[in-house]
Amino acid sequence: MIMPIADYPFKGPHRSVKKIENSPGVFAVICEFVETYYLMDIDHSDDVKKAIQTHERRKCWENHHRGNIRYAVLHTSDLSVEEKGEIEEKIRKRYRNIPCPRD
């Protein structure tokens, strides 16, 4: 399933990391509550699966979710770290109420 976030085609939402590939990308942490999705965090990594599993803001996700935590991924193997960071920044600017801030 494709989930558009700021006009980017993210794959998801995934209930767990089991179906998420170990690949570079931008990932969104989402709360699903009463059939509505809320963006809690956005980040990028060279290994999105591992980053989600070991993320330093996981405590923030747990503190801010009001439903089930889900994940969506934009695979970006063709983009540089800087370009992935630009996507993250654009999304953060568009959704200013993301509760888990970038460090």
N, CA and C atoms as a LAMMPS dump frame, in Angstrom:
ITEM: TIMESTEP
0
ITEM: NUMBER OF ATOMS
309
ITEM: BOX BOUNDS ff ff ff
-5.0000000000000000e+02 5.0000000000000000e+02
-5.0000000000000000e+02 5.0000000000000000e+02
-5.0000000000000000e+02 5.0000000000000000e+02
ITEM: ATOMS id mol type element x y z
1 1 1 N 0.843 -1.169 0
2 1 2 C 0 0 0
3 1 3 C 0.899 1.247 0
4 2 1 N 0.487 2.246 -0.71
5 2 2 C 1.223 3.508 -0.757
6 2 3 C 0.52 4.524 0.142
7 3 1 N 1.308 5.163 0.97
8 3 2 C 0.799 6.188 1.885
9 3 3 C 1.502 7.497 1.541
10 4 1 N 0.811 8.449 0.93
11 4 2 C 1.476 9.707 0.601
12 4 3 C 1.733 10.557 1.847
13 5 1 N 2.96 10.998 1.992
14 5 2 C 3.331 11.918 3.071
15 5 3 C 4.067 13.066 2.398
16 6 1 N 3.485 14.255 2.446
17 6 2 C 4.057 15.445 1.79
18 6 3 C 4.368 15.155 0.32
19 7 1 N 3.468 14.457 -0.348
20 7 2 C 3.583 14.128 -1.771
21 7 3 C 4.654 13.092 -2.104
22 8 1 N 5.246 12.457 -1.104
23 8 2 C 6.202 11.367 -1.326
24 8 3 C 5.478 10.035 -1.143
25 9 1 N 5.746 9.054 -2.012
26 9 2 C 5.037 7.763 -1.946
27 9 3 C 5.679 6.768 -0.961
28 10 1 N 5.326 6.863 0.288
29 10 2 C 5.835 5.941 1.303
30 10 3 C 5.093 4.617 1.206
31 11 1 N 5.819 3.513 1.431
32 11 2 C 5.203 2.188 1.493
33 11 3 C 4.791 1.924 2.932
34 12 1 N 3.549 1.547 3.109
35 12 2 C 3.061 1.284 4.457
36 12 3 C 1.613 1.701 4.571
37 13 1 N 1.108 1.738 5.739
38 13 2 C 1.8 1.567 7.013
39 13 3 C 2.012 0.09 7.355
40 14 1 N 3.163 -0.193 7.919
41 14 2 C 3.513 -1.544 8.346
42 14 3 C 3.261 -1.675 9.849
43 15 1 N 2.734 -2.812 10.244
44 15 2 C 2.457 -3.072 11.666
45 15 3 C 3.725 -3.396 12.453
46 16 1 N 4.742 -3.888 11.765
47 16 2 C 6.015 -4.225 12.408
48 16 3 C 7.12 -4.02 11.38
49 17 1 N 8.342 -4.269 11.778
50 17 2 C 9.468 -4.116 10.849
51 17 3 C 9.721 -5.377 10.026
52 18 1 N 8.974 -6.439 10.258
53 18 2 C 9.22 -7.715 9.578
54 18 3 C 9.268 -7.589 8.058
55 19 1 N 8.379 -6.796 7.465
56 19 2 C 8.319 -6.679 6.006
57 19 3 C 9.105 -5.489 5.471
58 20 1 N 9.807 -4.791 6.345
59 20 2 C 10.605 -3.646 5.922
60 20 3 C 11.994 -4.131 5.538
61 21 1 N 12.47 -3.69 4.382
62 21 2 C 13.773 -4.11 3.885
63 21 3 C 14.915 -3.395 4.616
64 22 1 N 16.059 -4.063 4.667
65 22 2 C 17.284 -3.436 5.173
66 22 3 C 17.865 -2.629 4.022
67 23 1 N 17.365 -1.424 3.846
68 23 2 C 17.819 -0.604 2.731
69 23 3 C 17.793 0.865 3.127
70 24 1 N 18.456 1.707 2.341
71 24 2 C 18.452 3.136 2.642
72 24 3 C 17.075 3.736 2.394
73 25 1 N 16.744 4.741 3.202
74 25 2 C 15.475 5.399 2.978
75 25 3 C 15.12 6.402 4.052
76 26 1 N 13.952 6.967 3.87
77 26 2 C 13.344 7.868 4.841
78 26 3 C 12.194 7.092 5.448
79 27 1 N 12.055 7.144 6.768
80 27 2 C 10.957 6.404 7.39
81 27 3 C 10.122 7.312 8.274
82 28 1 N 8.848 6.993 8.313
83 28 2 C 7.883 7.725 9.124
84 28 3 C 7.377 6.813 10.227
85 29 1 N 7.268 7.35 11.415
86 29 2 C 6.669 6.636 12.538
87 29 3 C 5.293 7.261 12.722
88 30 1 N 4.287 6.411 12.678
89 30 2 C 2.905 6.87 12.622
90 30 3 C 2.097 6.217 13.733
91 31 1 N 1.145 6.96 14.247
92 31 2 C 0.197 6.412 15.206
93 31 3 C -1.126 6.211 14.472
94 32 1 N -1.681 5.017 14.562
95 32 2 C -2.994 4.74 13.989
96 32 3 C -4.002 4.732 15.13
97 33 1 N -4.971 5.634 15.052
98 33 2 C -5.969 5.745 16.108
99 33 3 C -7.321 6.015 15.47
100 34 1 N -8.268 5.128 15.717
101 34 2 C -9.637 5.225 15.188
102 34 3 C -9.601 5.484 13.675
103 35 1 N -8.878 4.624 12.958
104 35 2 C -8.775 4.649 11.501
105 35 3 C -8.205 5.96 10.943
106 36 1 N -7.454 6.685 11.761
107 36 2 C -6.781 7.902 11.338
108 36 3 C -5.304 7.761 11.671
109 37 1 N -4.454 8.314 10.814
110 37 2 C -3.015 8.224 11.017
111 37 3 C -2.446 9.577 11.424
112 38 1 N -1.544 9.557 12.395
113 38 2 C -0.877 10.756 12.888
114 38 3 C 0.634 10.555 12.798
115 39 1 N 1.311 11.503 12.204
116 39 2 C 2.762 11.425 12.055
117 39 3 C 3.432 11.812 13.366
118 40 1 N 4.225 10.896 13.925
119 40 2 C 4.908 11.148 15.192
120 40 3 C 6.381 11.487 15.011
121 41 1 N 7.006 10.95 13.949
122 41 2 C 8.427 11.192 13.745
123 41 3 C 8.773 10.885 12.299
124 42 1 N 9.857 11.471 11.843
125 42 2 C 10.382 11.214 10.5
126 42 3 C 11.899 11.239 10.605
127 43 1 N 12.561 10.318 9.912
128 43 2 C 14.02 10.268 9.956
129 43 3 C 14.508 9.532 8.709
130 44 1 N 15.812 9.464 8.528
131 44 2 C 16.382 8.731 7.401
132 44 3 C 17.589 7.935 7.877
133 45 1 N 17.909 6.885 7.111
134 45 2 C 19.006 5.999 7.496
135 45 3 C 19.468 5.202 6.279
136 46 1 N 20.689 4.662 6.369
137 46 2 C 21.164 3.749 5.338
138 46 3 C 20.581 2.352 5.524
139 47 1 N 19.995 2.086 6.683
140 47 2 C 19.334 0.812 6.975
141 47 3 C 18.09 1.123 7.805
142 48 1 N 16.967 1.368 7.119
143 48 2 C 15.766 1.825 7.829
144 48 3 C 15.241 0.796 8.826
145 49 1 N 15.339 -0.468 8.502
146 49 2 C 14.852 -1.498 9.411
147 49 3 C 15.607 -1.448 10.742
148 50 1 N 16.924 -1.437 10.662
149 50 2 C 17.739 -1.392 11.873
150 50 3 C 17.514 -0.08 12.627
151 51 1 N 17.403 1.022 11.885
152 51 2 C 17.188 2.325 12.528
153 51 3 C 15.885 2.344 13.316
154 52 1 N 14.846 1.782 12.765
155 52 2 C 13.56 1.731 13.475
156 52 3 C 13.696 0.88 14.739
157 53 1 N 14.361 -0.251 14.612
158 53 2 C 14.49 -1.159 15.756
159 53 3 C 15.317 -0.586 16.894
160 54 1 N 16.304 0.271 16.587
161 54 2 C 17.241 0.735 17.608
162 54 3 C 17.21 2.252 17.799
163 55 1 N 16.173 2.889 17.356
164 55 2 C 16.151 4.357 17.31
165 55 3 C 16.195 5.004 18.685
166 56 1 N 16.991 6.071 18.791
167 56 2 C 17.147 6.773 20.066
168 56 3 C 15.894 7.545 20.485
169 57 1 N 14.962 7.788 19.554
170 57 2 C 13.72 8.491 19.919
171 57 3 C 12.55 7.533 20.174
172 58 1 N 12.832 6.254 20.271
173 58 2 C 11.776 5.268 20.515
174 58 3 C 10.957 5.624 21.755
175 59 1 N 11.597 6.106 22.802
176 59 2 C 10.902 6.497 24.028
177 59 3 C 9.869 7.589 23.723
178 60 1 N 10.231 8.52 22.862
179 60 2 C 9.303 9.582 22.452
180 60 3 C 8.101 8.978 21.726
181 61 1 N 8.336 7.992 20.857
182 61 2 C 7.235 7.344 20.148
183 61 3 C 6.28 6.709 21.148
184 62 1 N 6.852 6.009 22.113
185 62 2 C 6.033 5.321 23.117
186 62 3 C 5.258 6.311 23.985
187 63 1 N 5.838 7.47 24.244
188 63 2 C 5.173 8.474 25.071
189 63 3 C 4.064 9.225 24.337
190 64 1 N 4.125 9.301 23.006
191 64 2 C 3.172 10.112 22.262
192 64 3 C 2.102 9.343 21.497
193 65 1 N 2.219 8.038 21.407
194 65 2 C 1.198 7.316 20.627
195 65 3 C -0.069 7.138 21.458
196 66 1 N -1.193 7.233 20.775
197 66 2 C -2.493 7.046 21.424
198 66 3 C -3.239 5.856 20.823
199 67 1 N -2.564 5.17 19.943
200 67 2 C -3.113 3.991 19.294
201 67 3 C -1.958 3.062 18.979
202 68 1 N -2.009 2.44 17.826
203 68 2 C -0.958 1.508 17.418
204 68 3 C 0.134 2.215 16.64
205 69 1 N 1.381 1.868 16.94
206 69 2 C 2.511 2.439 16.209
207 69 3 C 2.681 1.678 14.897
208 70 1 N 2.821 2.446 13.818
209 70 2 C 3.013 1.9 12.474
210 70 3 C 4.226 2.582 11.844
211 71 1 N 4.726 1.988 10.75
212 71 2 C 5.898 2.518 10.066
213 71 3 C 5.626 2.584 8.569
214 72 1 N 6.138 3.629 7.928
215 72 2 C 6.054 3.753 6.474
216 72 3 C 7.446 4.136 5.976
217 73 1 N 7.801 3.637 4.795
218 73 2 C 9.166 3.81 4.294
219 73 3 C 9.161 4.321 2.859
220 74 1 N 10.035 5.289 2.614
221 74 2 C 10.324 5.757 1.267
222 74 3 C 11.73 5.255 0.952
223 75 1 N 11.831 4.246 0.083
224 75 2 C 13.134 3.677 -0.254
225 75 3 C 13.878 4.637 -1.175
226 76 1 N 15.138 4.923 -0.821
227 76 2 C 15.893 5.961 -1.525
228 76 3 C 17.324 5.524 -1.821
229 77 1 N 17.5 4.343 -2.351
230 77 2 C 18.853 3.848 -2.612
231 77 3 C 19.589 4.71 -3.637
232 78 1 N 18.857 5.471 -4.434
233 78 2 C 19.476 6.305 -5.459
234 78 3 C 19.787 7.725 -4.978
235 79 1 N 19.502 8.029 -3.695
236 79 2 C 19.718 9.377 -3.172
237 79 3 C 20.881 9.424 -2.184
238 80 1 N 21.514 10.574 -2.105
239 80 2 C 22.608 10.77 -1.152
240 80 3 C 22.04 11.012 0.243
241 81 1 N 22.897 10.969 1.241
242 81 2 C 22.487 11.256 2.617
243 81 3 C 21.906 12.664 2.699
244 82 1 N 22.508 13.604 1.99
245 82 2 C 22.028 14.988 2
246 82 3 C 20.624 15.082 1.41
247 83 1 N 20.382 14.366 0.325
248 83 2 C 19.06 14.393 -0.314
249 83 3 C 17.993 13.766 0.585
250 84 1 N 18.35 12.685 1.278
251 84 2 C 17.405 12.077 2.232
252 84 3 C 17.109 13.054 3.36
253 85 1 N 18.141 13.755 3.824
254 85 2 C 17.959 14.759 4.861
255 85 3 C 17.06 15.893 4.397
256 86 1 N 17.154 16.273 3.132
257 86 2 C 16.292 17.323 2.578
258 86 3 C 14.833 16.882 2.568
259 87 1 N 14.597 15.618 2.241
260 87 2 C 13.222 15.094 2.27
261 87 3 C 12.683 15.156 3.692
262 88 1 N 13.48 14.708 4.642
263 88 2 C 13.068 14.756 6.048
264 88 3 C 12.73 16.189 6.45
265 89 1 N 13.581 17.127 6.076
266 89 2 C 13.373 18.531 6.434
267 89 3 C 12.087 19.086 5.812
268 90 1 N 11.84 18.753 4.546
269 90 2 C 10.612 19.215 3.877
270 90 3 C 9.374 18.693 4.602
271 91 1 N 9.424 17.437 5.017
272 91 2 C 8.274 16.851 5.718
273 91 3 C 8.097 17.516 7.076
274 92 1 N 9.181 17.743 7.79
275 92 2 C 9.093 18.416 9.102
276 92 3 C 8.536 19.832 8.965
277 93 1 N 8.878 20.523 7.896
278 93 2 C 8.354 21.874 7.681
279 93 3 C 6.863 21.848 7.346
280 94 1 N 6.462 20.823 6.6
281 94 2 C 5.048 20.721 6.209
282 94 3 C 4.163 20.297 7.376
283 95 1 N 4.667 19.387 8.202
284 95 2 C 3.923 18.898 9.363
285 95 3 C 4.61 19.409 10.619
286 96 1 N 4.303 20.598 11.014
287 96 2 C 5.004 21.268 12.118
288 96 3 C 4.667 20.707 13.503
289 97 1 N 3.639 19.894 13.608
290 97 2 C 3.229 19.358 14.917
291 97 3 C 3.764 17.963 15.191
292 98 1 N 4.813 17.558 14.506
293 98 2 C 5.425 16.248 14.768
294 98 3 C 5.964 16.276 16.195
295 99 1 N 5.474 15.392 17.082
296 99 2 C 5.84 15.493 18.501
297 99 3 C 7.27 15.068 18.851
298 100 1 N 7.9 14.261 18.007
299 100 2 C 9.244 13.8 18.332
300 100 3 C 10.251 14.59 17.494
301 101 1 N 10.931 15.548 18.116
302 101 2 C 11.83 16.419 17.369
303 101 3 C 13.139 15.741 16.995
304 102 1 N 13.715 16.218 15.92
305 102 2 C 15.032 15.752 15.522
306 102 3 C 16.024 16.273 16.55
307 103 1 N 16.998 15.474 16.895
308 103 2 C 17.981 15.877 17.908
309 103 3 C 18.91 16.946 17.389
